[in-house]
Amino acid sequence: MIRWLSGFFLMFWLAPAWGQERAWEKQWNQILAGARKEGKAVVVGSADPTVRTELPAAFKAKFGIALEYIGGRGADNFSRLVMERRAGATTVDVVMSGLSNMVDYYNEKIIIPLTPALILPEVLDPTKWKKGKLWFLDPEGKYILRLYNYVLSAGYLTINTQYIKPGDFKSIKDLLDPKWKGKFSVYDPTVSGTGEIDAARFYTDFGEDFVKRLYVDQKPGISRDKRQLADWVARGTYPVSLGVETEGAQMMKQQGLPIEVIGLPDVPGYLTAGNGLLALVDKSPHPNAARLFVNWITSREGLELLARTRKKPTTRADVDESFVLPLELPRPGVRYFDTYDWEFTITTRDKIRVRVTELIKAGS
């Protein structure tokens, strides 16, 4: 009798859990059936050729549904959706972009809450995410989901070891030494991009005087061409650079060039998500296929595939990251400057860029 009662109560307590599981599975099957009727999902994202080919192939193989991936510049993708919205003829279901463009989508009300669309248990399970939850960036915490989180090269110096020794620099402030005047290069801090973010970080952490001395008094080579910055280091034109991307520097080193990347403890780099943000488009033409895609791309399988195509670390805790450059993996306990902070993006960043531009013009 006791055994029978124990079994009865066990079934009683487990019944809600079984019912919940059946509920999400039923909903999932309905979404899958609807997506197959719709025939495809349309996603706009970066122009990366590997993403453009591998993501649609994997989605098709998994679900038997076409994925039309439209790669392009973030600003161009945004303009496309604005024009479609005004014409009342939206063709896109999902956007993947950087934060600046996502802020535009958000302000124009082109995107809708993503949270109601996410139903897979492995996506909703907080233990599967490094932050212990889904990492939304918008103030409401439901529109813009962060999929990547990696360290970019602010504070990493790329040097030509035929001219410079790694031990010559122990702090970013060493660049203010008169002996380095005119011998290092930076990405242009007056335009949107990594140079602007470098300057904003330096301005925030070290103040205006440091920024003026670095960008004006030390007369660095300034360029908006990342290939030129790398070429300057390789040739010794400017044997030190703040503007060469870490991945590009590592590739030059692998090719046998005398290149090293050195980190500085007072500027341990900054965090970014690159183009790894996800959002749902309002009034999408394929709503079920859109929901199918956002659940898949946030699952371990989908996000690991995306991560491998870009070789970037993700916000999931269960994705293999052996393919990621060690310099791009955030280290526990390090205080990084997060360039994808919402407040920094919508207010602070532009204010500092304007002031840095004024300083450079005044000193030229």
C-alpha positions in Angstrom: 0.0 0.0 0.0 2.8 2.4 1.0 4.7 1.6 -2.2 1.5 2.2 -4.3 0.9 5.5 -2.6 4.5 6.5 -3.1 4.2 5.8 -6.8 0.9 7.7 -7.0 2.4 10.8 -5.4 5.5 10.5 -7.6 3.3 10.5 -10.7 1.3 13.4 -9.2 4.4 15.6 -8.8 6.0 14.6 -12.1 2.8 15.1 -14.2 3.1 18.9 -14.4 6.7 18.5 -15.7 5.7 15.9 -18.3 2.8 18.2 -19.3 5.2 21.1 -19.6 7.5 19.1 -21.8 4.7 17.9 -24.0 3.5 21.5 -24.3 6.8 22.9 -25.7 7.2 19.9 -27.9 3.7 20.4 -29.3 4.5 24.1 -29.9 7.8 23.2 -31.5 6.1 20.7 -33.9 3.5 23.4 -34.8 6.3 25.9 -35.6 8.2 23.3 -37.7 5.0 22.4 -39.6 4.3 26.1 -40.2 7.8 26.8 -41.3 7.7 24.0 -43.8 4.5 25.5 -45.3 6.2 28.9 -45.5 9.2 27.3 -47.3 12.0 29.5 -46.1 13.4 32.0 -43.6 15.1 35.2 -44.6 18.0 36.5 -42.5 20.2 39.6 -43.1 23.6 39.6 -41.6 27.3 40.2 -42.2 28.9 39.8 -45.6 31.2 37.0 -44.3 31.3 34.4 -47.2 31.7 31.4 -44.9 28.6 32.4 -42.9 26.7 33.0 -46.1 27.3 29.4 -47.3 27.5 27.3 -44.2 24.6 28.6 -42.2 22.0 28.0 -45.0 23.4 24.5 -45.7 23.2 23.5 -42.1 19.7 24.9 -41.6 18.5 23.1 -44.7 20.1 19.8 -43.7 18.6 20.1 -40.2 15.0 21.1 -41.0 14.6 20.7 -44.8 13.8 24.4 -45.0 15.6 26.9 -47.1 17.5 29.7 -45.4 18.0 32.8 -47.6 21.0 34.6 -46.1 21.5 38.2 -47.3 25.0 39.4 -46.4 25.9 43.0 -46.5 27.1 46.1 -44.6 25.1 46.8 -41.5 24.0 50.3 -42.7 22.9 48.9 -46.1 20.9 46.2 -44.4 19.2 48.8 -42.2 18.4 51.0 -45.2 16.8 48.0 -46.9 14.5 47.2 -44.0 13.5 50.9 -43.6 12.5 51.1 -47.2 10.6 47.8 -47.1 8.8 49.0 -44.0 7.7 52.2 -45.6 6.5 50.4 -48.7 4.6 47.9 -46.5 6.5 45.0 -48.1 8.8 43.4 -45.5 10.8 40.5 -47.0 13.1 39.9 -44.0 12.4 37.7 -40.9 15.6 38.0 -38.7 18.4 40.5 -38.4 22.0 39.8 -37.2 24.0 42.9 -36.8 26.3 45.0 -34.6 24.9 47.2 -31.9 25.0 50.6 -33.7 22.6 49.3 -36.3 20.6 47.3 -33.8 20.0 50.6 -31.9 18.6 52.0 -35.2 16.3 49.0 -35.7 15.1 49.4 -32.1 14.5 53.1 -32.4 12.6 52.7 -35.6 10.5 49.9 -34.1 11.5 47.5 -36.9 12.2 44.7 -34.4 9.8 43.0 -31.9 10.4 41.1 -28.6 12.5 38.0 -29.1 11.7 36.4 -25.8 8.3 35.0 -26.6 9.7 33.2 -29.7 12.3 31.2 -27.7 10.9 27.9 -26.5 13.7 25.3 -26.6 14.6 24.1 -23.1 18.3 24.3 -23.8 17.9 27.9 -24.9 15.8 28.9 -21.9 18.0 27.0 -19.4 20.1 29.7 -17.5 22.9 27.2 -16.8 23.7 27.0 -20.5 24.7 30.6 -20.6 27.9 32.2 -19.3 26.1 35.0 -17.6 23.6 32.6 -16.0 20.9 34.0 -18.4 20.2 35.1 -21.9 22.2 38.3 -22.5 19.9 41.0 -23.8 21.3 44.4 -24.4 18.3 46.6 -24.8 16.8 48.4 -21.7 13.7 46.1 -21.6 15.9 43.0 -21.9 13.8 41.3 -24.6 14.7 42.7 -28.1 18.4 42.3 -28.8 20.2 39.1 -27.9 24.0 39.0 -27.6 25.5 35.8 -29.2 29.2 36.7 -29.2 31.4 38.1 -26.5 35.1 38.5 -27.3 38.1 40.7 -26.6 39.2 43.1 -29.3 42.6 44.7 -29.7 42.4 47.9 -27.6 45.5 47.8 -25.5 47.2 45.2 -27.7 50.2 46.6 -29.5 51.4 45.1 -32.8 55.1 45.5 -33.1 57.8 44.8 -35.6 60.5 42.9 -33.7 63.3 44.1 -36.0 62.8 47.5 -34.5 61.0 47.0 -31.2 61.5 44.7 -28.3 58.4 43.3 -26.5 59.9 44.5 -23.2 59.9 48.1 -24.4 56.3 48.5 -23.5 54.8 47.7 -20.1 52.0 50.3 -20.1 50.0 52.1 -22.7 51.5 55.3 -21.1 54.9 54.2 -22.5 53.7 55.5 -25.9 53.9 59.0 -24.5 57.7 58.7 -24.2 59.2 61.3 -26.6 61.3 58.5 -28.2 58.1 57.0 -29.8 57.0 60.3 -31.3 56.1 59.7 -34.9 56.9 56.0 -34.7 53.5 54.4 -34.0 50.2 54.3 -35.9 46.5 54.3 -34.9 43.2 53.7 -36.6 41.5 57.0 -37.2 39.7 57.9 -33.9 37.5 60.6 -35.6 35.3 58.1 -37.5 33.1 55.2 -36.4 35.2 52.1 -35.9 37.9 50.5 -33.7 39.9 53.7 -33.6 37.0 55.7 -32.2 36.4 53.0 -29.5 40.1 53.0 -28.6 40.0 56.7 -28.1 36.8 56.5 -26.1 38.3 53.9 -23.8 41.5 56.0 -23.3 39.4 59.1 -22.6 37.2 57.3 -20.1 40.1 55.6 -18.2 42.9 58.2 -18.5 41.3 61.5 -19.3 41.5 64.2 -21.9 45.1 65.1 -21.4 46.3 61.6 -22.1 44.2 61.5 -25.3 45.6 64.8 -26.5 49.2 63.8 -25.9 48.7 60.4 -27.6 46.8 61.5 -30.7 48.2 65.0 -31.1 51.5 65.6 -29.4 53.0 62.2 -30.3 52.1 62.7 -34.0 51.1 59.1 -34.8 50.4 57.8 -38.3 46.6 57.8 -38.7 44.8 55.7 -41.2 41.3 54.4 -42.0 42.7 51.4 -43.9 43.5 48.4 -41.7 45.7 46.9 -44.4 47.8 50.0 -44.5 48.2 49.9 -40.8 49.4 46.3 -41.0 51.7 47.1 -43.9 53.2 50.0 -42.0 54.2 47.7 -39.1 55.5 45.0 -41.4 57.7 47.5 -43.4 58.8 49.4 -40.3 57.3 52.6 -41.5 55.5 52.8 -38.1 57.0 49.7 -36.2 54.3 50.0 -33.5 50.6 50.1 -34.0 47.4 50.3 -32.0 45.2 49.8 -35.0 46.1 46.3 -36.4 43.5 43.7 -35.7 44.7 40.8 -33.6 43.6 38.2 -36.1 45.4 40.0 -38.9 48.6 40.3 -36.8 48.6 36.6 -36.0 48.2 35.8 -39.7 51.2 38.0 -40.6 53.3 36.2 -37.9 52.3 32.8 -39.3 53.5 34.0 -42.7 57.0 34.5 -41.2 56.9 38.3 -40.7 58.7 39.7 -37.6 55.4 40.5 -35.9 54.4 40.2 -32.3 51.2 41.2 -30.4 51.8 42.3 -26.8 49.1 42.9 -24.2 49.3 45.8 -21.7 48.0 45.3 -18.1 46.5 48.7 -17.8 44.4 48.3 -20.9 43.4 44.6 -21.1 41.4 45.1 -24.2 37.7 45.7 -24.7 34.6 43.5 -25.2 32.5 43.4 -28.3 30.0 41.2 -30.0 30.9 42.3 -33.5 28.0 41.3 -35.8 26.8 38.7 -33.3 23.5 40.3 -32.2 20.1 38.7 -32.9 16.6 40.2 -33.3 13.2 39.4 -34.9 11.7 41.6 -37.5 8.2 43.0 -37.1 5.6 41.7 -39.5 8.0 39.1 -40.9 6.7 37.2 -43.9 7.7 33.8 -42.6 6.9 34.0 -38.8 7.2 30.3 -38.1 10.5 29.9 -40.0 11.8 32.9 -38.2 11.0 31.4 -34.8 12.5 28.1 -36.0 15.7 29.9 -36.9 16.1 32.0 -33.7 15.7 28.9 -31.6 18.2 26.9 -33.7 20.8 29.6 -33.8 20.7 30.1 -30.0 20.9 26.3 -29.4 24.3 24.7 -28.8 24.3 23.2 -32.3 23.4 26.4 -34.2 25.6 28.8 -32.2 28.6 26.5 -32.3 28.3 26.4 -36.1 28.1 30.2 -36.2 31.0 30.5 -33.8 33.2 28.2 -35.9 32.5 30.2 -39.1 33.7 33.4 -37.5 36.1 31.8 -35.0 34.6 33.8 -32.1 33.6 32.9 -28.6 29.9 32.9 -27.8 27.8 33.7 -24.8 26.8 30.0 -24.3 28.7 28.0 -21.7 28.6 24.7 -23.5 30.1 25.6 -26.9 33.6 24.3 -27.8 36.0 27.3 -28.2 39.2 25.5 -29.0 39.3 27.3 -32.4 39.2 30.8 -30.9 42.4 32.9 -30.7 43.5 32.9 -27.0 43.8 36.7 -27.1 40.1 37.0 -27.9 38.9 34.9 -25.0 37.8 37.0 -22.0 39.7 36.0 -18.9 37.9 35.6 -15.6 38.4 38.4 -13.1 39.7 40.9 -15.7 37.9 44.3 -15.9 37.2 44.8 -19.6 35.7 47.9 -21.2 32.5 46.7 -22.8 31.9 48.7 -26.0 28.5 47.0 -26.3 27.2 48.6 -23.2 23.8 50.3 -24.2 24.5 53.6 -22.5 28.0 53.9 -24.0 26.7 53.2 -27.5 23.8 55.6 -27.5 25.3 58.6 -25.7 29.0 58.4 -24.4 30.6 57.2 -27.6 29.5 60.0 -29.9 30.2 62.7 -27.3 33.8 61.5 -26.9 34.4 61.1 -30.7 33.3 64.7 -31.2 35.7 66.0 -28.5 38.6 63.9 -29.8 38.0 65.2 -33.3 38.1 68.8 -31.9 41.4 68.1 -30.1 43.0 66.6 -33.3 41.8 69.5 -35.5 43.1 72.1 -33.0 46.5 70.4 -32.9 47.0 70.0 -36.6 
